């Protein structure tokens, strides 16, 4: 992408990440790194320009026509049900996830989302914030960059992620609901704190934190260790959020079985060019 195109997409005045040698970039990396190390969460409001948000939301809307519909129940660990445990055990409590998913093979190669994900300074900045010296875009032809599409009644039940972290960009917020909530401290001690987890799943938690992610914000989130969910979407406006996936080694992809589970197909719909 040209510098002009990036200037139109990323708020480089607030987030000066284009020049790897810039003192301003280094200061930003250090600040965001401290926040993430402390909280496991790092929110950057206004990371995208208003023009970029509008363009990307339109791309998401167009691509969502062919989205895969996920309607699933699961426990918070995304594991198979362990019938050896009591029926009321927190590991057996079922959570409901209902949403549509767009794979990167459904997005235009010349679109703004593709351009953002393929911009090396963004990859390098996120890697630096997370403390990785060697950082790469996910090589999966479907799951490298995805869009979660949530309409009225959709939501994502309480869960831990399999990946250590996720990188999300909000493109369009719903009229109501669709809140990103998480709970700190459940896995800090190394045991899973089932008593407290049970209270959360029963709706008795008083220490749930809501992340005020708004259109244009970029979120780094340590989802493997922070229990989280997206509350039910309300109203006629669709919630669009893009997930940008990275790994600490090159060439990593999902297995065909994982692709089938999350995207409804094991092979991409069309060839995906390398970034």
N, C-alpha and C positions, 0 to 999 in steps of 0.2 A: 504494500500500500504506500501511497505517497504521503509525505508529511502533512499536506493539506487535508487529505482524507482523514488522517488520524486526528488532526486538530478539530475536525468536525465531529468526531466520534467520542474522543476522550477529553475530559476536562483537564488539560495539561497545566493550566494555571494553578489549579488546586492540587493536582497530583502530577508533579513534574518527573515522570518516569522514563521519558524518551531518551535522555542522555545518561548512559550508565556511569559516566565520570562526574556527574553533577553533584556538588555538595548538597544541594536541595534534595536530590533523589536519595542520597545516602542518609540524610536526616530523616526523611520520610520512611525509608526502610527500617531504620532503627526504632522509630516511634511505633510503627505498626507492628514490628516484631515484638517489642516489649508488651504491647497490648495483647497480642495473640498468646504469647507465652504465659501471661498472667491470667487471662480469662478464657482462653480457648475459643474466643470469638473476636473478630475484628471487622467492624462495619465502616465502610467508606461512602458516606452519602454524596450524591452528586458526582459520582465517578464518571458517568456518561453525560454527554451534553443532552439538552432537550431534543435537539434534532436527531441524535442517535436513538434515543428512547422511542421517538415516534416511528422512525424507520424500522427499528428492530421489532417493535410491537406489531407492525404491519406484516413483517416477514413471518413472525410467529403465527399470526392469525391466518395467513395464507397457507402455511405449512400444516396447520392443525387440522385441516380438512382430511388429511390422511393419517392422523395420529392413531396410535395403538391405545385401546381402552384397557386400563388395568382396574380390576375390581377384585380385591383380594383381602383375606384376613390373615393375620400373622401375629406372632408374639413379638415382644420388643427387641428380641435378638435376631429376628428374621430366621429362626430355626424351625425345624419340624417339631411338632407337638411331642413332648416327652410324657407318655402316659404312665410312666413310673412315678411321677410326682403327684401330689394331691391335686384335685381338680381346682382348688382355689389358690394354688401356688402362683406367684407373679409370672413365672416362666410359662405358665399355661394360659394366661389371660389373653384373650384375642383382641386385636386392634384391627380396625377397618381402614383400608386405603383404597381410595377411588379417585382416579385421575386419568388423563390422556397424556401420552408421551410421544414426542417428535424426535426422531433420530437425526444425526447430522447428515445422513445420506438423503434426507428429505429437504435440506436447505440449499439454496442457490449458492454456487461457488463464488459468484461475484457479489453476494449480498454483504450487508454490513456486519452481520453476526459472524460469518465466515472470516471476514477481514479482521475483526477484533480478535478472534481466537488465534488466527495465524500471525498476529503481530508479535514478533520476538521480544520486544521490550516489556510487554505485558507478562509473558511467560517468565522472563528473567526477574521481573519485579516480584511476582508472587513467590517464585522460588527463593529469592533472597529474604523476603519477609518470613517465610516458613523455615529458613535456615538450611536450605539445600544448595550445595555447590553445583551439583549436576541435576538438572531439572528438564523434563521433557513433556511435550503434549502426549496425551493418551493416543495410542495408535489404532484404537478400535474403529472400524469403518462405520459403525452405527452409534456407538456410545461415547465417542470422544467429546462431543458437545451435544447436549440434549435440551429440550424445552419441556417443562412440565406445564400442562394445560389443565386448569381447574375451573369448572363451571359450578353453578349453584348446586349445593349438596355434596360437592367433592371435598376431599380432605385427605390428610396423611396421618395415620394413627401414630401413637408414641412408638419410638424405635431408636436403636443405635445404628449408625452406618457401619458398613463393612470397611469402607475406606477411612483412613486416618483423618482426612479433611475433605471438605468440599468447597468449591468456588462457585458462587451463585451471583447472578445479576438480575435484579428485578426489572421487568419490562412493562408490566401493567398490573396495577392493583385492582382488586374487586371492589364493589360498592361497600361491602362489609364482610367481616369474617376473614378467613384466609390468613390468620395471624401465625407468625413463626414463633413458637414458644419452646423453651428448654428449661431443664432443671440441672443445677450444678451439684457436684459433690457425690453423686451416687456411686461412682466408680473410683473415687480418690483413694480409698483405703485398700483397694485390691480385692475386696469381697463384693458383692453386688448390692449390698444393703437392701435386702429383700423387704424388710419392714417398711422402709421409707418408699421403696419402689411400689409396694402394694398400696400405700396411701395415695401416691400420684395416680395410679391406674384407677383407683376408686373415686377420684375426684376430690380428695381431701387435702391436696397439696396447697400450701399457702406461700410457697417460695418459688413459684413459676415465674420465669422472666420472659417478657415479650421483646423480640428484636424489632425495632421500628424501621424495617427495611421498606424503602419507598422506591418508586420507579427511578432508575438511573443509579441506584446504590449497588456497590459490589460488597459481597460478604464472604469472608473466610471463616469457616466454621469447623471446629474439631468434633465432628459428629460421631466418631467411634467411642468417645468417652463422655459425651454429653447427651443425655436422653432428650429427644425433641419430637415435635409434631407440627403439623399445619392444621389449624382449626378449620371447620367447615366453611366453605365459601357461601356467601349470601348475595343475592341480587343478580342482575342480568349481565354485569360486566365480567368478562373472563379474566382470571389471574394467569399471567404469563411470567414464568421465571426460567432463565437459561442457566444451565449448569455446565461449567467449563472444567474438563477433567485433565489432570496432570499426574505424572508418576516420576519417581526418582531414578528410573532407568528407561532406556529407549526400547521401542518395539513391543511394549506391553499391550495386550488386547484382552477382551473378555473371551471366555469359551463360547462355542456355539450354543451350548445349553443355557448359559446365562443370558445370551442375546435373545434366545427364544422366550425365556421367562419374562424379561423386562420389556422387550420391543416387539414380541410376537413373530419374530423371524430370525433365522440364524445367519442369513446372507444379506448384504446390503441391496437396496433396490436399484442402485446404480453405482458406477465407479466413483470412489471418493479420492480426489487428488491429494497428494501429500502437502502438508503445510510447509 
